[in-house]
Amino acid sequence: IAVAVVFGVLFVILAIALAVGGLALVQYLVPWQVRQRHNDVAGFIYAVLGVVYAVLLGFVTIAVWEEFEEARITTDSEANELAEIFWLAREFPEPERERLQELAISYAQVVKDEEWPLMSHGRVSQRAWALTDEMRSTISGFEPETRAEEVLYDQGLTLIHSLVDERRLRLFEAGGGIPRVLWFVLVVGGVIVVGFTYLFGLENTRSHRLMIASLAAIISLVLFTIYALDYPFRGITRVEPVAFELVLDRFEQAGGLS
């Protein structure tokens, strides 16, 4: 988090410095009196330009935030499904009971310790996939003899299918992100919006620089926020395996295997 804050501050400072530096260059080359003649026309065009860019910036910000929240919810749901399998396993007879609980604990540990670092590089854990297959095979291989065992069998299959679905969704979300062409539009659009303000001529150059600096700061802050939330499992701000840590603690408190 500290590194992200430092990087964000440096990014905003650099954006402000470039924006103010560009204004200083334009003020040196073109006197404010010359630019002031076109303030009315430039103001009308800038209003349209600013609204278009603001809508785009707001849309992308909301989109990446929703994707980040969906990734967090998916992770919580996956961990919850795993916990349900662990507790349901206590109702199974041996050897399925012990085997399912062992697999649930192993899956949580592999996802937390092995797969989470791999996702930051766009990879997945094959061991985790193998563990889900073993859980499914263990439940599928169980032969119910009573009505109660048939209910357990159906519940177990439903839970393992839900677990795999949530896992598949999490891995899909881990590979998602803003397309490069959209990043190009965002960055170039920001440069255009800031650069267009150089066409205005103000007698008070200090006020003009302050307005440019404020505009550059808010745009760079929003762009940094989008960058930080992009790729929810490998960005600067990422979804952590807190849910799996919690279920592992709960498994330990429950005494692991019953």
N, C-alpha and C positions, 0 to 999 in steps of 0.2 A: 504494500500500500504506500509506503514511504517513497519508494522508487517511482510509483505512478504519479504521486503528488509532485515530486520534483520534476519529472518529465513534463507534466501538464503545465506547471508554472513556467518552465523554460520555453515550452511551445508558445504559450500566450505572450510571453515577453518578446520572443523572436517575431511573432506576427505583428505586434504593436510597433516594434522597431522598424520593420520593413515598411509598414503602412505609413508611419510618420516620415520615414526617410524618403519614400516615394513622393509624398506631398511636398517635402522640402525641395526636392529636385524640380517638381513642376512649378512651384512658386518662384524658383530661381530662373527658370527658362521662360515662363509666361507670367507677366504681371497680373495681379489680382483684378486690376481695372479691366483688362481685356476679357478675362473669364467671367467677370460679373455681368457683362452684357447678355450672356446666354443663360443666366440663372433661371429665368422663367421656363424656358423650353427644357432645359436640363432637369429642372425640378419635376416637370410632368413625366418625362421619360423615366426618371429615377424612381418615382412612386410606383410605376408599373413594374419596373425591374426588381425593386425591393420586395414587393408583394409576392411576385413569382418565386423569388429565391427563399423568402421566409416560409412560404407554403411547402416548398420542397424540403427545406431544412427541418421544419416541424414534422412532416410526414416521415422522414427517415429516422428522426429521433424517436418518435413513437413506435415505429416498426422495430428498431433494434431493442428498445426497452421491453416491448411485448415478447420478443423472441427470448430475451434474457430471462424474463419471468416464467415463460413457458418451459424453458430448460430447467429452471429451479423446481417447478411444480412436477415435471416429469421425473426428476431425480428423487424427489420426495415420494412420489407414487411408486416408483420402482422399489425403493427401500421398504415402503409399507407393504407391498405385495410379498417381498421376501420375508418380512416379519410374520405375515399371516401364514406363510408356508411353514415357518419354524414352529409356530404355535399349533397349527393344525397337525403337524407331524406327531405331536404328543398323544394324539388320539389314535394313531396307527399302531398296529401290533409290531412286534419285533420280527424281522430285522429292519423293516422299512422305517420305523420310528427313528432309530439311531442314525441310519444312513441319511435320511432326509435332513435331519438336524446338522449333521456333519457337513453336508453339501451346502446348506444355507449359510453356515458360519464361514466356510471356505470361500463361497461366492462373495460375501460381503468383504472379506479380507482382500481377495484378489482385486475386486473393483476399486477398493480404497487405496491399496498400496501399489498395485501394478497398472491397472487400466487408467486411473486418473492422470498419472504422469504421461502415459502414452497418448492420451487424448490431446494433450497440449501440443503434440507433434502430428496430430491428425491420424493417429493409429489406434488400434483396439487390441484388447487382450483375447487371444484365442483360448486361453485357459478358462476365462469366464464363460465363453461360449460352450466349451466342453462341460463345464459344471451345470449349465442350464440343461444341456442334453442329458446329463446323468440324472438330474432331478426328474426330468420328464420320463426317462426310462424307468426310474425307480417307482414312480407313481403308476405308469402304464403297466408295469409288470406285476403290480399288486392285484391279487384275485380276491375280490370281496365275497364273503360267505353269508353275510347277514344284510338286512336292509340298512342298518346303521353304517356298515362298512361300504355299502354302495353309495351312500350319501357322502362319506369321506372321500371315496374315489372320485366322484364327480366334482366335489369342491376342490380337491387337489389338482385335478386337470385344469379346472377353470383358473385357479391361482397361478399355476405355472405358465399357462398361456398368456395371462395378463402380465406376468413378470417379463416374459420374452417380448411382448408387445411394447412395454414401457422401455425395456433395454434397447430395442431396435429404434424406437423413437428418440431416445437420448443420443444414440450414436448418429442418427440422422441430423439431429440438431447440432451436434458437435461439429459437423462438417459444413454447416450453413454459415453464411456471411454476406456482407454487402458486395455486389459485383464490382469489379474494378472500374467499369464504365461509369457506374454511379458515383464512385469516389472521384473520378475525373470530373464529373459534372459538379459535384459539391465543391471541390477545391477551386476549379476554374471559375465557377459561379461566385464564390467568395471573393476571389481576386477582382473579378469584374465589378462586383457591388462596391468594394472598397475603392477600387481605382476610379470608378465613375464619379466619386465625390470630389476628385481632384479638379473636375471641370467647373465646380462652383468657385466663384470669386468672392472672398470675404475680406473686408478691410482689416478686421482683427484676426491676424494669422494665428495667434495663440489659441483663440477659441476654435478656429478651424482644426488645428492640430489635436486639440482635446476631443473634438467630436470624432475625428478620424480614429484616434486611439481607442475611444470607447466602442466604436463600431467594430474595429478589428478585434478587440478583446472579447466581445460577446460572440462574434462569429467563430473565433478560434476556440473559445470555451465549448461551444456546442459541437464543433467538429471533433474536439478531443473527447467529449463525452460519447459521441457516436463511436469513435475509434476504441474507447475503453470498453464499451459494451458489446462491440462486434465480436463474433466467435465466443459465445458464452462460456466455453470450457477451456479456452486458451488465450483469451484476451487479457488486457491489463487487469480488468475487473472480471473475475471468473466465478462460476458456480463451484463451490467446494463440496467435497463428499461428506458434509456434516451429517446428512441423513443416515448414511451407512455407518458412520462413527457412533451415532446414537443407537442404532439397532445392535451393533456389536456390543456396546456397553450393556444394553438390555439383555442380550443373550448371556453375557458374562454374569450379570446379576441373577439371572434365572438358573445359573449353575451349568450353563453350556448344554450338555446332554442330560436328559432325564432318564 
